[in-house]
Amino acid sequence: MTFAGEVQEVESVPDAFAELVAGVLVGSAAIALSGGETAEDCYRALATREVDWSGIEVFYGDERFVPVDDPDSNEGMTRRVLLDSVWPLSIHSMVEQAETAEAAAEFYDALVGAHEPIDVVHLGLGPDGHTASIFPGSPTMSITDRLVVTAGDEQHPHPRLTFTYPAIARSPLVVMTVAGAEKRDAFARVRAGDDTLPAAHVRAGRVVWLADAAALR
């Protein structure tokens, strides 16, 4: 598999993310947010940038099917560090529209499908090569007829919802953030085209990998 995307080595992944995304979120736009420590740092940085959020719609690329006030909730994290202080036009929760993960996935699949392509999708890279909630060896890697599905396995006990590759590919810009030495091996394998790693399959109009020196070498 051929590596897709452009790699930018940056001193600070959160600052580079904030600078790039702030330049895209102009007027009416939509962004899909992520979870994890790197994402949290990115959103703290983005909160300091001058962005008019009044026309910005917020989606999520993946989520654990837990209440928003649960410590493991991606939405809860994004609200605490960013959204509650910037007041976007709308926040499209993955978990608040249905009582089961399956029903929530169906609702979100229809929502994303009916919406214009999301301007920016933010994704991370796990040490195991996963991105969003697409894990190595999971059936989700082969799904081509849905935009949002349920996910999870024995190593990831919370039921999850996730964008599929077709949902990610609709976006004109995917920003992948990779920080820290613990991501170095997975990132090297992705760049080498290891198709067993979910992140290696990410395609979109433009895929930008923002990586620090620790993740690169």
C-alpha positions in Angstrom: 0.0 0.0 0.0 1.3 3.5 -0.9 1.4 6.0 1.8 -1.1 8.8 1.3 -0.7 12.4 2.6 1.9 15.0 3.3 4.1 14.9 6.4 4.9 18.1 8.2 7.5 17.9 11.0 6.5 20.6 13.5 8.0 21.7 16.8 4.6 21.7 18.5 1.8 19.5 17.1 -1.0 21.3 19.1 0.2 24.8 17.9 0.6 23.6 14.3 -2.9 22.0 14.4 -4.5 25.2 15.8 -2.8 27.3 13.2 -3.9 25.1 10.3 -7.4 24.6 11.5 -8.1 28.2 12.4 -7.3 29.1 8.8 -9.9 26.7 7.5 -12.8 27.4 10.0 -13.9 30.6 8.2 -17.6 31.5 7.7 -19.9 28.5 7.6 -17.8 25.3 8.1 -17.9 22.0 9.9 -15.2 20.0 11.8 -15.2 16.5 13.2 -13.3 16.2 16.4 -11.4 13.3 18.0 -10.3 12.1 21.4 -7.1 11.3 23.3 -4.3 13.3 25.0 -2.9 14.8 21.8 -6.3 15.8 20.6 -7.0 17.5 24.0 -3.8 19.5 23.7 -4.8 20.5 20.2 -8.1 21.7 21.3 -6.7 23.7 24.1 -4.4 25.4 21.6 -7.3 26.0 19.2 -9.3 27.7 21.9 -6.6 30.4 22.0 -6.9 31.3 18.3 -9.2 33.9 16.9 -12.0 31.9 15.2 -15.6 33.0 14.7 -17.4 29.9 15.9 -20.9 31.3 15.2 -21.1 29.5 11.9 -19.2 26.3 12.8 -20.8 23.0 13.1 -19.1 20.3 15.3 -19.2 16.6 14.6 -17.3 13.7 16.1 -15.3 11.1 14.2 -15.6 8.6 17.0 -17.0 8.3 20.5 -17.5 5.9 23.3 -21.2 5.2 24.0 -21.1 6.7 27.5 -22.8 9.8 29.0 -21.2 13.1 28.1 -20.2 13.7 31.7 -18.3 10.4 31.8 -14.5 10.9 32.0 -14.1 8.7 28.9 -16.4 10.8 26.7 -14.7 12.5 23.8 -17.5 15.0 23.6 -17.2 15.8 27.3 -13.5 16.4 26.9 -14.0 18.7 23.9 -16.7 20.7 25.7 -14.4 21.2 28.7 -11.3 22.4 26.9 -12.9 24.1 23.9 -16.5 24.2 23.0 -18.0 25.5 26.2 -15.9 28.6 25.8 -16.4 29.3 22.1 -20.1 28.6 21.5 -20.2 27.0 18.0 -23.3 27.1 15.9 -24.1 23.5 16.7 -22.6 20.4 18.4 -23.8 17.1 16.9 -23.5 14.6 19.7 -22.9 10.9 18.8 -24.6 9.6 22.0 -27.5 11.8 22.9 -30.0 11.0 20.1 -30.5 7.3 20.8 -30.7 4.8 23.7 -28.4 2.1 22.1 -25.1 2.3 20.3 -26.6 0.6 17.2 -29.5 3.2 17.0 -27.0 6.0 17.6 -24.8 4.8 14.8 -27.8 4.6 12.4 -28.9 8.1 13.4 -25.4 9.6 12.9 -24.8 7.7 9.7 -28.0 9.4 8.2 -26.9 12.8 9.7 -23.5 12.7 8.1 -24.8 11.4 4.9 -27.3 14.2 4.6 -24.7 16.9 5.4 -22.3 18.6 3.1 -18.8 17.0 3.3 -17.2 18.0 6.6 -14.5 20.6 6.0 -12.0 19.2 8.5 -11.8 15.8 10.0 -9.3 15.5 12.9 -7.8 12.1 13.6 -5.1 10.7 15.7 -2.8 7.7 15.6 -2.7 5.0 18.3 0.4 3.1 19.2 -1.3 0.1 17.6 -1.9 1.9 14.4 -5.6 2.6 15.0 -7.4 5.8 14.0 -10.8 7.0 15.0 -12.2 3.7 16.5 -11.0 1.6 13.6 -8.8 -1.0 15.2 -6.3 -3.5 13.6 -8.1 -6.6 12.3 -11.6 -5.2 13.0 -14.5 -5.7 10.5 -14.8 -1.9 10.4 -11.7 -1.9 8.2 -13.7 -3.5 5.4 -16.9 -1.5 5.6 -17.7 0.4 2.4 -21.5 1.0 2.6 -21.8 2.9 5.8 -20.5 6.2 7.1 -20.9 5.5 10.8 -21.0 2.1 12.6 -20.5 0.6 16.0 -17.1 -0.6 17.0 -15.1 -2.0 19.9 -13.6 -5.3 21.0 -12.4 -7.0 24.2 -9.4 -4.6 24.4 -11.8 -1.6 24.2 -14.7 -2.5 26.5 -16.9 0.6 25.9 -19.3 0.3 23.0 -18.1 2.8 20.4 -19.3 4.6 17.3 -16.9 5.6 14.5 -16.6 7.1 11.1 -15.7 4.6 8.5 -13.2 5.1 5.7 -15.9 6.3 3.3 -17.0 9.0 5.8 -13.4 10.1 6.3 -12.8 10.2 2.5 -15.7 12.6 1.9 -13.7 15.4 3.7 -11.6 17.8 1.7 -9.1 17.9 4.6 -8.1 15.3 7.1 -5.6 16.4 9.8 -3.7 13.6 11.4 -1.8 14.6 14.6 1.1 12.4 15.8 3.1 13.3 18.9 5.5 11.4 21.1 8.0 8.6 20.9 5.3 6.0 21.7 3.8 6.7 18.2 7.1 6.3 16.4 6.9 2.7 15.4 3.3 2.8 14.3 3.9 6.0 12.3 7.0 4.4 10.6 4.9 1.4 9.6 2.1 3.6 8.3 4.6 5.6 6.1 6.0 2.3 4.9 2.5 1.3 3.7 1.7 -1.4 6.2 -1.9 -2.1 5.3 -2.5 -4.1 8.5 -2.7 -0.7 10.3 -6.0 1.1 10.0 -4.4 4.6 9.8 -2.6 3.5 6.6 -5.9 3.4 4.8 -7.0 7.0 5.5 -7.7 8.8 2.2 -9.4 12.2 1.6 -9.1 15.2 -0.6 -6.0 16.2 1.3 -4.4 14.3 4.2 -1.9 16.3 6.4 0.2 14.5 9.0 1.5 16.9 11.7 4.2 15.1 13.6 6.9 16.1 16.1 10.5 15.0 16.1 9.9 12.3 18.7 7.3 10.6 16.5 9.4 10.8 13.4 12.8 9.5 14.6 
